[in-house]
């Protein structure tokens, strides 16, 4: 079964939480939770108020879960007008208390979002992943899945009302370029241990100002929390240096996109279920087959913005097809060298980790259960040889809405909130008239 360390309400975790919050110098407690986009939202309370009320929870307007990144309110989410714009509760998870390393007077605690009556809110992304884990634990094969995240991001300077990369060129793995950012990366590395996301490597990536940091694997829920925390840490560290860090998939049209490469491993009775000698096992092939079968729906959850679809590009390290191969970075699903595992390369860096992990596991396990065999692996750029990934959010959202398997595993409510939020975001974009349109059409039409 999956062992879940983070989130347990043990006496030890509760005592540790109370001790940290009651410590001298702590004046603020942030009640933090991920919204449907994976964005950090929080409510700030005093330590005294927290210790008095934490077991009952703290009220929150449930519609906050469904809002777009710019806080537009979507219709049809099930969390707005349908429930009278009512409240739910933030229920602190004792094992997640962390000091905020960029300040000395505050801690945060991750919270699950529940109904007003205290029942799990199935529309909340962290709850959707927890439900997935419960379902995995109920399987007969008792597989312990592990998950690892690779996330790319851009470090930017704000100059005269525009954003510019913090380094001048695509200095991939260039030592001097990495050193140029040492003030930022030193704090990121130092604060990562305090924040519970131990970063073990940092490198300059292919784009100007683009970095990648790697941190430890974990069970699915621990890794989702860790990835959520990592993104918060990266962005806040940048602000402390008067810079902006962004996981936006394609901040510059002529530069590399930022991906979220999800590595999935699994063991049962001490055996790697994805390995058969030096090759991929039948379990592994069918797990890959499931991801490819549901690739369009996974693209909807892994490519959450109109901008992110600009990352999919033939002849690049970002996939453009539902394909797989061995140690091939042009495919959607890669089997890396070393320990046999499955890497989902479809998601972009701006995706919600709870939904990416849950949907990847759901698709893969369905492939195993249904005996879905993938096509032959590719050994070169698969563009034109394998089905294309969706080129628009409209197509991917339709695929998600029509994917009975993914909806069943993740839950109708979370899919409804997600699609409502994304459609509101798309409508906001369509309502904007751009300079490009004026340049193209004012004089010529």
C-alpha positions as CSV (number, residue, x, y, z in Angstrom):
1,X,0.0,0.0,0.0
2,X,1.0,3.6,-0.3
3,X,2.5,4.9,2.9
4,X,1.4,8.5,3.7
5,X,3.6,10.3,6.1
6,X,2.5,13.9,5.5
7,X,-1.0,14.6,6.7
8,X,-1.4,12.1,9.5
9,X,-3.2,13.4,12.6
10,X,-0.9,11.6,15.0
11,X,-0.5,12.8,18.6
12,X,3.2,13.4,17.8
13,X,2.4,15.6,14.8
14,X,-0.2,17.5,16.7
15,X,2.1,18.1,19.7
16,X,4.9,19.3,17.3
17,X,2.5,21.7,15.5
18,X,1.3,23.1,18.8
19,X,4.8,23.6,20.1
20,X,6.0,25.3,16.9
21,X,3.0,27.7,16.8
22,X,3.3,28.5,20.5
23,X,7.0,29.2,20.3
24,X,8.3,32.6,21.3
25,X,8.5,35.0,18.4
26,X,5.7,33.4,16.3
27,X,3.1,36.1,15.7
28,X,1.4,34.9,12.5
29,X,0.0,31.6,11.2
30,X,-0.8,31.2,7.5
31,X,-3.6,28.7,6.7
32,X,-2.4,27.7,3.2
33,X,-4.2,25.6,0.6
34,X,-4.0,25.0,-3.2
35,X,-6.8,26.2,-5.4
36,X,-7.9,24.4,-8.6
37,X,-5.0,26.0,-10.5
38,X,-2.4,24.9,-7.9
39,X,-2.0,28.5,-6.7
40,X,-1.2,29.1,-3.1
41,X,-4.1,30.7,-1.2
42,X,-4.0,31.5,2.5
43,X,-5.7,33.0,5.5
44,X,-3.7,34.6,8.2
45,X,-4.6,34.2,11.9
46,X,-2.8,34.8,15.2
47,X,-1.2,31.9,17.0
48,X,-3.6,32.2,19.9
49,X,-6.6,32.1,17.7
50,X,-5.2,29.1,15.8
51,X,-4.5,27.0,18.9
52,X,-8.0,27.7,20.2
53,X,-9.9,26.9,17.0
54,X,-7.7,24.6,14.8
55,X,-9.6,21.4,15.7
56,X,-12.9,22.9,14.5
57,X,-11.3,24.5,11.4
58,X,-11.6,28.0,9.9
59,X,-14.2,29.3,7.5
60,X,-13.4,30.0,3.9
61,X,-15.5,31.0,0.9
62,X,-15.5,27.9,-1.3
63,X,-15.6,29.9,-4.5
64,X,-12.0,30.9,-3.9
65,X,-11.1,27.3,-5.0
66,X,-12.6,27.9,-8.4
67,X,-11.3,31.4,-9.3
68,X,-9.0,31.9,-12.3
69,X,-5.4,33.0,-11.7
70,X,-6.6,36.6,-12.1
71,X,-9.4,36.0,-9.7
72,X,-12.3,36.0,-12.2
73,X,-15.3,34.1,-10.9
74,X,-16.4,31.3,-13.2
75,X,-20.0,30.1,-13.8
76,X,-21.0,26.5,-13.3
77,X,-18.3,25.5,-10.8
78,X,-20.8,24.2,-8.3
79,X,-19.1,26.3,-5.6
80,X,-20.7,29.7,-6.4
81,X,-24.3,30.6,-7.0
82,X,-25.3,26.9,-6.8
83,X,-24.5,27.0,-3.0
84,X,-25.4,30.6,-2.4
85,X,-21.6,31.5,-2.4
86,X,-21.4,29.7,0.9
87,X,-18.5,28.8,3.1
88,X,-16.6,25.7,3.8
89,X,-13.8,25.0,6.3
90,X,-10.0,25.0,6.3
91,X,-8.9,22.0,8.3
92,X,-5.2,22.2,9.3
93,X,-3.0,19.1,8.6
94,X,-0.7,18.9,11.6
95,X,2.2,17.2,9.8
96,X,2.6,20.2,7.5
97,X,3.5,23.0,9.8
98,X,6.6,24.9,8.5
99,X,8.4,28.1,9.5
100,X,8.6,30.6,6.7
101,X,12.3,30.9,6.1
102,X,12.2,34.4,4.6
103,X,10.7,35.8,7.8
104,X,11.3,35.0,11.5
105,X,7.8,35.6,12.9
106,X,5.5,33.3,11.0
107,X,4.7,29.7,10.2
108,X,2.3,28.1,7.7
109,X,0.1,25.0,7.9
110,X,-1.3,23.3,4.9
111,X,-5.1,22.8,5.1
112,X,-7.6,20.4,3.6
113,X,-10.8,22.1,2.4
114,X,-14.0,20.6,3.8
115,X,-17.7,21.3,3.7
116,X,-19.2,23.5,6.4
117,X,-20.1,20.2,8.1
118,X,-16.5,19.0,8.1
119,X,-16.9,16.4,5.3
120,X,-14.2,16.1,2.6
121,X,-14.8,18.5,-0.2
122,X,-14.5,16.4,-3.4
123,X,-13.9,19.5,-5.5
124,X,-10.6,20.3,-3.7
125,X,-7.5,19.1,-5.6
126,X,-5.7,17.8,-2.6
127,X,-8.7,15.8,-1.6
128,X,-9.0,14.4,-5.2
129,X,-5.4,13.1,-4.9
130,X,-6.2,11.7,-1.4
131,X,-9.2,9.8,-2.8
132,X,-6.9,8.4,-5.6
133,X,-4.5,7.1,-2.9
134,X,-7.3,5.5,-1.0
135,X,-8.4,3.7,-4.2
136,X,-4.9,2.6,-4.9
137,X,-4.6,1.2,-1.3
138,X,-7.7,-0.9,-2.0
139,X,-6.1,-2.7,-4.9
140,X,-5.0,-6.3,-4.4
141,X,-1.5,-5.8,-5.8
142,X,-0.4,-3.6,-2.9
143,X,1.9,-1.4,-5.0
144,X,3.7,1.5,-3.3
145,X,4.0,4.2,-6.0
146,X,6.7,6.8,-5.7
147,X,6.7,10.1,-7.6
148,X,9.4,12.6,-8.6
149,X,9.1,16.1,-10.0
150,X,11.3,18.0,-12.4
151,X,10.2,21.6,-12.8
152,X,11.6,24.3,-15.0
153,X,11.1,28.0,-14.3
154,X,12.2,31.5,-15.4
155,X,13.9,34.0,-13.2
156,X,13.0,37.5,-14.5
157,X,13.8,41.2,-13.8
158,X,11.1,43.8,-14.2
159,X,12.6,46.6,-16.4
160,X,10.6,49.6,-17.7
161,X,7.3,47.8,-17.5
162,X,8.4,44.6,-19.1
163,X,10.0,41.4,-18.0
164,X,13.6,40.4,-19.0
165,X,15.4,37.1,-18.3
166,X,17.9,37.3,-15.4
167,X,20.6,36.0,-17.6
168,X,21.4,37.0,-21.2
169,X,21.3,33.8,-23.2
170,X,20.5,30.1,-23.2
171,X,23.5,29.2,-21.0
172,X,22.5,25.6,-20.5
173,X,24.7,24.1,-17.7
174,X,27.2,27.0,-18.1
175,X,29.0,27.3,-14.8
176,X,29.5,31.1,-14.9
177,X,25.9,31.7,-15.7
178,X,24.8,29.6,-12.8
179,X,27.2,31.5,-10.6
180,X,25.8,34.8,-11.8
181,X,22.6,33.9,-10.0
182,X,24.3,32.6,-6.8
183,X,22.7,35.2,-4.5
184,X,19.3,33.8,-5.5
185,X,20.2,30.1,-5.7
186,X,22.1,30.2,-2.4
187,X,19.0,31.4,-0.6
188,X,16.8,28.9,-2.5
189,X,19.0,26.0,-1.4
190,X,19.4,27.2,2.2
191,X,15.7,27.9,2.7
192,X,14.6,24.6,1.0
193,X,15.6,22.5,4.0
194,X,13.8,24.7,6.4
195,X,10.7,24.6,4.2
196,X,10.7,20.9,3.9
197,X,11.7,20.7,0.2
198,X,15.3,19.6,0.2
199,X,16.7,20.8,-3.1
200,X,19.7,18.6,-4.2
201,X,20.6,20.2,-7.5
202,X,20.2,23.5,-9.3
203,X,21.1,24.1,-13.0
204,X,20.8,26.7,-15.7
205,X,18.4,25.4,-18.4
206,X,18.1,26.0,-22.1
207,X,16.3,29.3,-22.0
208,X,17.8,32.7,-21.0
209,X,17.0,33.0,-17.3
210,X,15.6,29.5,-17.1
211,X,16.5,27.3,-14.2
212,X,15.7,23.8,-13.0
213,X,15.9,22.5,-9.5
214,X,15.5,18.9,-8.4
215,X,14.3,17.6,-5.0
216,X,13.6,14.3,-3.4
217,X,11.1,11.7,-4.6
218,X,8.2,10.8,-2.3
219,X,4.9,9.0,-2.1
220,X,2.2,10.7,-4.2
221,X,0.7,13.0,-1.6
222,X,4.0,13.9,0.0
223,X,5.4,14.7,-3.5
224,X,2.4,16.8,-4.5
225,X,2.7,18.8,-1.2
226,X,6.4,19.1,-1.8
227,X,6.0,20.4,-5.4
228,X,3.3,22.9,-4.2
229,X,5.7,24.1,-1.6
230,X,8.6,24.2,-4.0
231,X,6.8,26.6,-6.3
232,X,5.9,28.9,-3.4
233,X,9.5,28.8,-2.3
234,X,10.9,29.6,-5.7
235,X,8.6,32.6,-6.2
236,X,9.0,34.0,-2.7
237,X,12.8,33.7,-2.8
238,X,12.7,35.7,-6.1
239,X,10.6,38.4,-4.5
240,X,13.2,38.7,-1.6
241,X,15.7,39.5,-4.4
242,X,13.5,42.0,-6.2
243,X,13.0,39.5,-9.0
244,X,10.1,37.5,-10.3
245,X,10.2,33.7,-10.7
246,X,7.5,32.2,-13.0
247,X,6.3,28.8,-13.9
248,X,4.4,30.2,-16.8
249,X,5.0,27.6,-19.6
250,X,6.1,30.0,-22.3
251,X,6.9,33.5,-21.1
252,X,8.8,34.2,-24.3
253,X,7.8,33.0,-27.8
254,X,11.3,32.5,-29.1
255,X,12.7,30.8,-26.0
256,X,12.4,27.4,-24.4
257,X,9.2,26.4,-22.6
258,X,9.1,25.2,-19.0
259,X,7.9,21.7,-18.4
260,X,6.8,19.6,-15.4
261,X,8.3,16.1,-15.9
262,X,6.6,13.6,-13.6
263,X,8.5,10.4,-12.8
264,X,6.5,7.5,-11.5
265,X,8.0,4.4,-9.9
266,X,6.4,1.5,-8.1
267,X,7.4,-1.4,-5.9
268,X,5.6,-4.5,-4.7
269,X,7.1,-7.0,-2.3
270,X,10.5,-5.3,-2.8
271,X,10.3,-5.6,-6.6
272,X,10.2,-2.8,-9.2
273,X,6.9,-3.4,-10.9
274,X,8.0,-1.4,-14.0
275,X,11.1,-3.5,-14.6
276,X,11.6,-6.9,-16.3
277,X,15.3,-7.5,-16.2
278,X,16.8,-4.6,-18.1
279,X,13.6,-3.8,-19.9
280,X,10.0,-2.6,-19.3
281,X,7.7,-5.1,-17.7
282,X,4.2,-5.9,-18.9
283,X,2.8,-3.8,-16.0
284,X,5.0,-0.9,-17.2
285,X,4.0,-1.2,-20.9
286,X,0.3,-1.2,-20.0
287,X,0.8,1.7,-17.6
288,X,2.3,3.6,-20.6
289,X,-0.6,2.4,-22.7
290,X,-3.0,3.9,-20.3
291,X,-1.3,7.3,-20.3
292,X,-1.3,7.4,-24.1
293,X,-5.0,6.3,-24.2
294,X,-5.9,9.3,-22.0
295,X,-3.3,11.7,-23.3
296,X,-5.8,14.3,-24.4
297,X,-7.5,14.5,-21.0
298,X,-4.1,14.5,-19.3
299,X,-3.1,17.4,-21.5
300,X,-6.2,19.4,-20.3
301,X,-5.0,19.0,-16.7
302,X,-1.2,19.2,-17.5
303,X,-1.5,22.2,-19.9
304,X,-3.7,24.6,-17.9
305,X,-3.4,27.8,-19.8
306,X,-3.7,29.0,-23.4
307,X,-0.1,30.1,-23.1
308,X,1.0,26.5,-22.1
309,X,-0.2,25.1,-25.4
310,X,2.5,27.1,-27.1
311,X,5.1,24.9,-25.4
312,X,4.1,21.8,-27.5
313,X,6.5,22.0,-30.5
314,X,7.8,19.4,-32.9
315,X,11.6,18.8,-33.0
316,X,12.0,20.1,-29.4
317,X,12.3,18.8,-25.9
318,X,8.6,19.5,-25.4
319,X,6.3,16.8,-26.7
320,X,3.8,17.4,-29.5
321,X,2.5,13.8,-29.8
322,X,1.0,11.0,-27.7
323,X,4.1,8.8,-28.1
324,X,6.6,6.9,-26.0
325,X,10.2,5.8,-26.2
326,X,13.3,4.8,-24.3
327,X,15.5,7.7,-23.2
328,X,13.9,10.0,-25.8
329,X,13.1,13.6,-24.8
330,X,10.9,14.3,-27.9
331,X,8.1,11.9,-26.8
332,X,5.1,12.4,-24.4
333,X,6.1,9.4,-22.2
334,X,9.7,8.6,-21.7
335,X,11.4,5.5,-20.1
336,X,14.6,7.1,-18.7
337,X,17.9,5.2,-18.3
338,X,18.8,4.0,-14.9
339,X,16.1,2.7,-12.5
340,X,13.2,1.7,-14.7
341,X,10.3,4.2,-14.3
342,X,7.8,6.1,-16.4
343,X,8.2,9.8,-17.1
344,X,5.1,11.8,-18.1
345,X,6.5,14.8,-20.1
346,X,3.1,16.1,-21.2
347,X,2.5,18.6,-18.3
348,X,3.9,22.1,-18.3
349,X,5.4,23.8,-15.2
350,X,2.3,25.8,-14.5
351,X,0.1,22.8,-13.9
352,X,-1.5,21.8,-10.5
353,X,0.7,19.0,-9.1
354,X,-2.2,17.4,-7.2
355,X,-4.2,17.0,-10.4
356,X,-1.2,16.0,-12.6
357,X,-0.1,13.2,-10.2
358,X,-3.7,12.0,-9.7
359,X,-4.5,11.9,-13.4
360,X,-1.2,10.3,-14.4
361,X,-1.8,7.5,-11.8
362,X,-5.4,7.1,-12.8
363,X,-4.5,6.8,-16.5
364,X,-1.6,4.4,-15.9
365,X,-3.6,2.1,-13.5
366,X,-6.5,2.0,-16.0
367,X,-4.0,0.9,-18.6
368,X,-2.9,-2.0,-16.4
369,X,-6.4,-3.0,-15.4
370,X,-7.7,-2.8,-19.0
371,X,-4.6,-4.5,-20.5
372,X,-3.9,-1.6,-22.9
373,X,-0.8,-2.3,-24.9
374,X,0.9,0.8,-26.3
375,X,2.1,1.0,-29.9
376,X,5.8,0.3,-30.7
377,X,8.1,2.8,-29.0
378,X,9.6,5.5,-31.3
379,X,13.3,6.0,-31.8
380,X,13.2,9.5,-33.4
381,X,11.0,12.6,-33.5
382,X,7.5,11.1,-33.6
383,X,5.8,14.2,-35.2
384,X,3.5,13.0,-37.9
385,X,4.0,9.4,-36.9
386,X,1.9,9.4,-33.7
387,X,-1.4,11.2,-32.7
388,X,-0.9,14.9,-32.0
389,X,-1.5,16.3,-28.6
390,X,-4.3,18.9,-28.4
391,X,-3.3,22.2,-29.9
392,X,-6.0,24.1,-28.1
393,X,-7.6,24.2,-24.6
394,X,-11.0,23.8,-26.2
395,X,-10.0,20.3,-27.6
396,X,-8.4,19.2,-24.4
397,X,-11.2,20.3,-22.2
398,X,-13.7,18.5,-24.3
399,X,-11.6,15.4,-24.1
400,X,-11.4,15.7,-20.3
401,X,-15.2,16.2,-20.0
402,X,-15.8,13.1,-22.1
403,X,-13.2,10.9,-20.4
404,X,-15.2,8.6,-18.2
405,X,-12.2,7.0,-16.6
406,X,-10.4,10.1,-15.5
407,X,-13.7,11.6,-14.3
408,X,-14.4,8.5,-12.3
409,X,-11.0,8.3,-10.7
410,X,-10.6,12.0,-9.9
411,X,-14.3,12.7,-9.2
412,X,-17.0,14.7,-11.1
413,X,-16.8,17.7,-8.7
414,X,-13.1,18.5,-9.2
415,X,-13.4,18.1,-13.0
416,X,-16.4,20.5,-13.0
417,X,-14.6,23.1,-11.0
418,X,-11.5,22.8,-13.2
419,X,-13.3,23.0,-16.5
420,X,-15.4,26.0,-15.3
421,X,-12.3,27.9,-14.2
422,X,-10.5,27.2,-17.4
423,X,-13.4,28.2,-19.6
424,X,-13.8,31.5,-17.7
425,X,-10.1,32.1,-18.3
426,X,-10.5,31.5,-22.0
427,X,-13.4,33.8,-22.3
428,X,-11.4,36.5,-20.5
429,X,-8.7,36.1,-23.2
430,X,-11.2,36.2,-26.0
431,X,-12.6,39.5,-24.7
432,X,-9.2,41.2,-25.1
433,X,-8.2,42.9,-28.4
434,X,-4.5,42.7,-28.8
435,X,-1.9,44.9,-30.5
436,X,-1.2,42.1,-32.9
437,X,-4.8,42.3,-34.2
438,X,-4.7,46.0,-34.6
439,X,-1.4,45.8,-36.5
440,X,-2.8,43.1,-38.8
441,X,-6.3,44.6,-39.5
442,X,-6.7,48.3,-38.8
443,X,-5.1,49.5,-42.0
444,X,-5.8,46.5,-44.2
445,X,-9.5,45.8,-43.6
